[in-house]
Amino acid sequence: MEERREKYREETTVLKDFTTEYRQKLCTPEEADEEGKQTMRALARNMTFLMKSIALGKEQFGLPEKETRVSTNFIR
């Protein structure tokens, strides 16, 4: 089990190093920072839209009815 964890750590480290080096070759840190800010703005807009949609749906349609829980006993 420990060998698998160590192998996973090595693989992820190699992947992180590769992606970092590749990104550095593609753009300057300022450009990468702007891209990150743009991504976060898009995520914030999407999250706001989702939260408003859920609230509006609760107002218009209410919450669904809850059924009583039915349990299956697998040990007989």
Secondary structure, 3 states (H helix, E strand, C coil): CHHHHHHHHHHHHHHHHHHHHHHHHHCCHHHHHHHHHHHHHHHHHHHHHHHHHHHHHHHHHCCCCCCCCCCCCCCC
